[in-house]
Amino acid sequence: MPISRAARQTTLRLGAVALAGALLAACGSGSSESSSDGNGKVTLTVDLFGTFGFKEAGLYAEYEKLHPNVTIKESSTENEADYWKALQTRLAGGGGLADVQGIEVGRIASVTQQQADKFQDLNSFGASGLKNDYSAAKWAAATTTDGRTLGLGTDVGPEAICYRTDLFKKAGLPTDRDQLAQKWATWDGYLELGKQYQAKADSKSHWMDSVGSLYGLMMGQQKERYYDASGKLVYKDNQAVKDAWDTSVKAAQEGLSAKLAQWTPAWNQAFSSGSFATIGCPAWMLGYIKGQAGDGGSGTWDVAPLPGGVAGNWGGSYLAIPKASPHAKEAYNLIKWLTAAPQQAKLFKKQGSFPSNLGAIKAVQDVKDPYFSNAPIGEIFGKAAETSPVQVLGVHDNDVNTQITNALGEVERKGTDSATAWSHAEKGIRNAVG
């Protein structure tokens, strides 16, 4: 994300006012129904979470120019969890669905395993011919066991660290991205550098935005996290989950976090106020930073490779077409175009959403971003994308992740002890998974 993409944008996650408006639009009668005027002109509705960046990068306008009979109307909900809940309600009722629905990677297993009857098999429109345009893992994740393809991949979320060079200078820390990559080659090194920052920085500034962000980065480095390949829930016994939990708790207890819940107005404001110096940075976060920090942030940010010695992935999405869409063919033509290599390359250059289309990945390998101190983002995120693990995703992957992240928020903001917070996470997971 689009996070929870996901989001990804000039404002990847919109503000609270926009969220309220999007939720009202999602609930309003007929608000997401597509239409045709009887003269061959079609209005296609696209319902997303966060900001995928299609509108911001001018892709809708370009498509409408190429197809004068088509008008595109997008609605977006800030928080992916709110979006998913509303989508489930509409799928159950059969009404209020858009022609195109965004699906976050953490939900795609739920779609292929439990809701395949609710979405169009894109192979019926010729999507099977696009299979070689994507990595095997990206394509397979949106394909059912009997071969139905239910979504076309938009972006992936190769991870890095984005940091404020101006705040680093004030705290006497190095700002060179290669030097920093050496200093935080391990997660312990990252926390140690954070302690050095905390000792010299302004009292209102912290090393990281939230320990939930730290946890998300570490989980993105794991092939297996909450489920195993058989679909069994294994988070309790997974040492990687425990290590990421313990590291995040340690960061909270050492005061390295600004205690900002992600996707909240306070978190959004902190991008320009200097409340944190580093943030977990999947590729789609670049556009979000630009949107929140504004023009004044240009040149004060940079990007460096991820700690831990292993690449990681956080986020990524798909575009799917509900069976209820009255314009499924036209919707397919739109999503085929939006996810083609030229459009995905353009989206990365303008918004930072790293492509899942293999042709687009080759096209952006030399891209640098002046906003981020001319960082070689094509190279940094390209290497991460090439070596990131192919993650095992379960039906309730996002639900499990949300409950653990919420529990870490209790440690961070309320001072809840680790054992108690973990028990709260387990209870929340039991309620969510059933």
C-alpha positions in Angstrom: 0.0 0.0 0.0 -1.1 0.3 -0.8 -0.7 -1.0 4.0 -1.4 -1.3 5.0 0.0 -1.5 1.6 -0.9 -0.7 1.8 -0.7 1.4 0.9 1.8 4.4 -1.1 1.3 7.9 -2.3 1.6 11.5 -2.2 -0.7 10.7 0.7 -0.6 7.0 0.9 -2.7 6.9 4.0 -5.2 9.7 4.0 -5.9 11.9 7.1 -8.8 11.3 9.5 -11.2 13.5 7.6 -10.6 11.6 4.4 -11.0 8.3 6.3 -14.4 9.4 7.5 -15.5 10.4 4.1 -14.3 7.1 2.6 -16.1 5.1 5.2 -19.3 7.0 4.5 -18.9 6.4 0.8 -18.4 2.7 1.5 -21.6 2.5 3.5 -23.7 4.8 1.3 -26.4 3.2 -0.8 -25.2 2.9 -4.4 -22.1 4.9 -3.8 -19.8 2.3 -5.4 -22.1 1.0 -8.1 -20.7 1.3 -11.7 -22.9 2.6 -14.5 -23.4 2.8 -18.2 -25.4 5.5 -20.0 -26.6 3.3 -22.7 -24.4 4.9 -25.3 -21.4 2.8 -24.8 -19.9 5.0 -22.1 -18.9 3.2 -19.0 -18.1 4.4 -15.5 -15.8 2.0 -13.7 -15.5 2.1 -9.9 -12.3 1.3 -8.1 -12.4 0.7 -4.3 -9.0 0.7 -2.6 -7.3 1.2 0.8 -4.7 3.8 1.5 -3.5 5.3 -1.8 -2.3 2.9 -4.5 -1.1 6.0 -6.4 -2.9 5.4 -9.7 -4.7 8.7 -9.5 -1.7 10.6 -8.1 0.6 9.3 -10.9 -1.9 10.4 -13.6 -2.7 6.8 -14.7 -6.4 7.1 -14.5 -6.3 10.3 -16.6 -4.0 8.6 -19.1 -6.3 5.6 -19.4 -9.4 7.8 -19.9 -7.6 9.6 -22.7 -6.8 6.3 -24.4 -10.4 5.1 -23.8 -12.8 8.1 -24.2 -15.8 5.8 -23.4 -14.4 5.1 -19.9 -14.7 7.2 -16.7 -12.9 5.9 -13.6 -14.1 6.7 -10.1 -12.0 5.8 -7.1 -12.9 5.5 -3.5 -10.3 4.8 -0.7 -10.4 3.9 2.9 -7.3 5.0 5.0 -7.0 1.9 7.2 -6.8 -1.5 5.5 -8.5 -3.3 8.4 -11.6 -1.0 8.1 -11.6 -1.5 4.3 -11.4 -5.3 4.6 -14.3 -5.3 7.2 -16.5 -3.2 4.9 -15.6 -5.4 1.9 -16.6 -8.6 3.8 -20.0 -7.0 4.5 -20.6 -6.1 0.9 -19.4 -9.5 -0.4 -21.8 -11.2 2.0 -24.7 -9.0 0.9 -23.8 -8.9 -2.8 -24.3 -5.1 -3.1 -22.3 -2.0 -3.0 -19.2 -3.6 -4.6 -16.9 -1.8 -7.0 -15.9 -3.1 -10.4 -12.3 -3.3 -9.0 -11.4 -4.1 -5.4 -7.9 -3.9 -4.0 -6.7 -6.9 -2.0 -3.7 -6.7 0.4 -1.2 -9.5 0.2 -2.0 -10.5 3.8 -5.6 -11.2 2.7 -5.1 -12.9 -0.6 -5.0 -16.4 1.0 -8.4 -15.7 2.5 -9.7 -14.8 -1.0 -8.3 -17.8 -2.8 -9.2 -20.3 -0.1 -12.5 -19.0 1.2 -14.0 -16.5 -1.2 -13.0 -17.7 -4.7 -16.7 -17.9 -5.6 -17.1 -14.1 -5.0 -14.5 -13.0 -7.6 -14.0 -13.4 -11.3 -11.5 -15.9 -12.6 -9.3 -13.5 -14.6 -8.1 -16.4 -16.8 -11.5 -16.3 -18.5 -10.4 -12.9 -19.9 -7.0 -14.1 -20.9 -4.9 -13.4 -17.8 -3.1 -16.7 -18.1 -1.0 -15.1 -20.9 0.4 -12.7 -18.3 1.8 -15.4 -15.9 5.4 -15.0 -17.1 5.3 -11.3 -16.4 5.4 -12.0 -12.7 7.5 -14.0 -10.3 6.1 -17.5 -9.6 5.4 -16.6 -6.0 3.5 -13.4 -6.8 1.3 -15.1 -9.4 0.7 -18.3 -7.3 -0.5 -16.4 -4.3 -3.5 -15.1 -6.2 -4.3 -18.5 -7.8 -6.5 -21.2 -6.4 -5.6 -24.8 -6.2 -7.8 -25.5 -9.2 -6.0 -22.9 -11.3 -8.3 -19.9 -11.0 -6.5 -16.5 -11.0 -8.3 -14.0 -8.9 -6.1 -10.9 -8.9 -3.3 -9.2 -10.8 -0.3 -8.0 -8.8 0.3 -4.3 -8.3 3.4 -3.7 -6.1 5.5 -5.5 -3.6 7.1 -4.1 -0.5 10.9 -4.7 -0.4 12.2 -3.2 2.8 14.8 -0.6 3.8 15.2 2.1 6.5 14.4 5.7 5.8 16.1 8.2 8.0 16.4 12.0 8.6 19.9 13.1 7.7 19.4 16.5 9.4 18.4 14.9 12.7 21.4 12.5 12.5 23.8 15.4 12.0 22.4 17.2 15.0 22.9 14.1 17.1 26.5 13.6 15.8 25.7 10.4 13.9 27.0 9.6 10.4 24.6 10.2 7.5 26.3 8.2 4.8 24.0 5.3 3.8 26.8 2.8 3.3 28.4 3.6 6.6 25.1 3.3 8.4 24.4 0.0 6.7 27.6 -1.3 8.3 26.8 0.1 11.7 23.3 -1.4 11.8 24.3 -4.7 10.1 22.4 -6.4 12.9 19.2 -5.4 14.7 21.2 -5.1 17.9 23.5 -2.6 16.1 20.4 -0.7 15.0 19.2 -0.4 18.6 22.7 0.5 19.8 22.8 3.4 17.3 19.4 4.4 18.5 20.7 4.6 22.1 23.5 6.9 20.9 20.9 9.0 19.1 18.6 9.2 22.1 21.5 10.4 24.3 22.2 13.4 22.2 18.9 14.2 20.4 16.3 16.7 21.4 14.1 15.3 24.1 11.1 15.5 21.8 12.7 13.3 19.1 13.1 9.6 19.2 15.0 7.0 17.2 12.0 5.3 15.6 8.3 6.0 15.1 6.9 2.9 16.8 8.0 -0.6 17.8 5.1 -1.9 15.7 7.1 -0.7 12.7 10.2 -2.5 14.0 8.3 -5.7 14.5 6.8 -5.5 11.0 10.2 -5.1 9.4 11.6 -8.1 11.2 8.6 -10.2 10.3 9.1 -9.2 6.7 12.4 -11.0 6.7 10.8 -14.4 7.5 9.6 -17.0 5.1 7.4 -18.6 7.7 5.9 -16.5 10.5 2.3 -17.2 11.5 1.3 -20.3 9.4 3.3 -23.2 8.0 3.0 -24.5 4.4 0.2 -26.9 5.5 -1.9 -24.0 6.7 -1.4 -24.7 10.4 -1.2 -21.7 12.8 2.3 -21.9 14.2 3.0 -18.4 15.5 3.3 -19.5 19.2 6.1 -21.9 18.4 8.0 -19.8 15.8 11.3 -18.6 17.2 11.3 -15.8 14.6 8.1 -14.3 16.0 9.5 -14.5 19.6 12.8 -12.9 18.5 11.0 -10.0 16.8 8.7 -9.6 19.8 11.5 -9.5 22.3 13.5 -7.0 20.2 10.5 -4.8 19.8 9.8 -4.9 23.6 13.4 -4.1 24.3 13.2 -1.0 22.0 10.1 0.1 23.8 11.6 -0.4 27.3 14.8 1.5 26.3 12.7 4.5 25.2 13.7 4.4 21.6 10.2 4.9 20.3 8.1 8.0 19.7 5.1 5.8 20.7 3.1 6.8 17.6 0.5 4.4 16.4 0.9 4.1 12.6 -1.7 5.7 10.3 -3.0 8.1 13.0 -3.1 11.9 12.6 -0.3 12.3 15.2 1.9 9.9 13.3 1.3 11.8 10.0 2.3 15.1 11.6 5.5 13.6 13.0 7.0 13.1 9.5 7.6 16.9 9.4 8.0 17.7 13.1 11.1 15.6 13.7 9.5 13.3 16.3 11.4 10.4 14.9 14.7 9.9 13.0 14.2 6.5 11.4 11.2 4.5 10.1 10.8 1.1 8.6 10.5 1.8 4.9 9.0 -0.6 2.5 9.2 0.9 -1.0 5.6 2.2 -0.9 6.5 4.3 2.2 8.5 6.7 0.0 5.4 8.2 -1.4 3.8 8.4 2.0 6.8 10.3 3.4 6.7 12.8 0.5 3.0 13.4 1.1 3.3 13.9 4.8 6.6 15.7 5.0 5.9 17.9 2.0 8.3 20.0 -0.1 10.1 21.1 3.1 11.3 17.5 3.7 13.1 17.2 0.4 16.8 16.5 0.9 16.4 15.8 4.6 15.6 12.1 4.1 17.7 9.3 2.8 17.4 5.5 2.4 19.7 2.7 3.6 19.5 -1.1 3.4 17.7 -3.0 6.1 19.5 -4.3 9.3 19.7 -8.0 10.0 21.6 -9.2 7.0 18.5 -10.5 5.3 16.2 -8.8 2.8 12.5 -8.5 3.7 9.1 -7.7 2.2 6.3 -5.7 3.9 3.1 -5.4 1.9 2.1 -5.5 -1.7 -1.4 -5.8 -3.2 -3.6 -7.2 -6.0 -6.5 -5.9 -8.0 -9.5 -8.2 -8.2 -12.9 -8.1 -9.9 -16.0 -9.1 -8.0 -18.5 -11.4 -9.8 -21.1 -8.8 -9.1 -19.4 -6.3 -11.4 -21.6 -5.5 -14.4 -18.6 -4.4 -16.4 -16.1 -7.2 -15.7 -14.6 -7.2 -19.2 -13.9 -3.4 -19.1 -12.6 -3.7 -15.5 -10.2 -6.5 -16.6 -8.9 -4.3 -19.4 -8.3 -1.5 -16.9 -6.4 -3.7 -14.3 -4.4 -5.4 -17.1 -3.3 -1.9 -18.2 -2.6 -0.6 -14.7 -0.4 -3.6 -13.8 1.5 -3.7 -17.1 5.2 -2.9 -17.0 5.1 0.7 -18.3 2.5 1.7 -15.8 4.2 -0.1 -12.9 7.5 1.6 -13.8 5.9 5.0 -13.9 4.2 4.4 -10.6 7.5 3.6 -8.9 9.3 6.7 -10.4 6.5 9.0 -9.2 5.1 7.3 -6.1 7.7 4.7 -4.9 5.5 1.7 -5.3 8.0 -1.1 -6.2 6.8 -3.1 -9.2 5.8 -6.8 -9.1 5.9 -6.9 -12.9 9.3 -8.3 -14.0 9.6 -6.0 -17.0 9.0 -3.0 -14.8 11.6 -4.1 -12.3 14.3 -4.1 -15.0 13.1 -0.7 -16.1 13.6 1.0 -12.7 16.9 -0.5 -11.6 18.8 2.8 -12.1 16.2 5.1 -10.6 17.4 7.7 -8.0 15.2 9.9 -5.9 16.2 13.6 -5.4 13.8 13.9 -2.5 15.7 11.2 -0.7 19.1 12.8 -1.1 19.4 11.2 -4.5 19.3 7.7 -3.0 19.6 4.9 -5.6 16.2 3.5 -4.7 16.0 1.3 -7.8 19.1 -0.5 -6.7 18.3 -0.6 -3.0 14.8 -1.9 -3.4 15.6 -4.0 -6.4 18.2 -6.0 -4.5 15.8 -6.4 -1.6 13.1 -7.6 -4.0 15.4 -10.1 -5.6 16.4 -11.7 -2.3 13.3 -11.3 -0.1 11.9 -14.6 1.1 8.8 -16.1 -0.5 6.5 -15.8 2.5 4.0 -18.5 3.6 0.7 -16.7 3.9 -2.3 -18.0 5.9 -6.0 -17.2 5.8 -5.8 -14.9 8.9 -2.3 -13.7 8.4 -3.2 -10.0 8.7 -5.5 -10.6 11.7 -2.7 -12.4 13.6 -0.2 -9.6 12.7 -2.7 -6.9 13.8 -3.3 -8.5 17.2 0.5 -8.8 17.9 1.1 -5.3 16.8 -1.7 -4.0 19.0 -0.2 -5.8 22.0 3.2 -4.3 21.3 1.4 -0.9 21.4 0.3 -1.7 25.0 4.0 -2.3 26.0 5.0 0.9 24.2 2.3 3.3 25.3 1.0 1.8 28.6 4.0 0.1 30.0 2.3 -3.3 30.0 4.8 -6.0 30.8 5.8 -8.4 28.0 4.1 -11.5 29.3 0.8 -9.8 29.9 0.8 -8.1 26.6 1.6 -11.4 24.8 -1.4 -13.0 26.6 -3.5 -10.2 25.2 -2.2 -10.9 21.7 -3.1 -14.6 22.1 -6.6 -13.8 23.2 -7.1 -11.4 20.3 -5.8 -14.0 17.9 -8.2 -16.6 19.2 -11.1 -14.2 18.8 -10.1 -13.3 15.3 -9.3 -16.7 14.0 -12.2 -18.5 15.7 
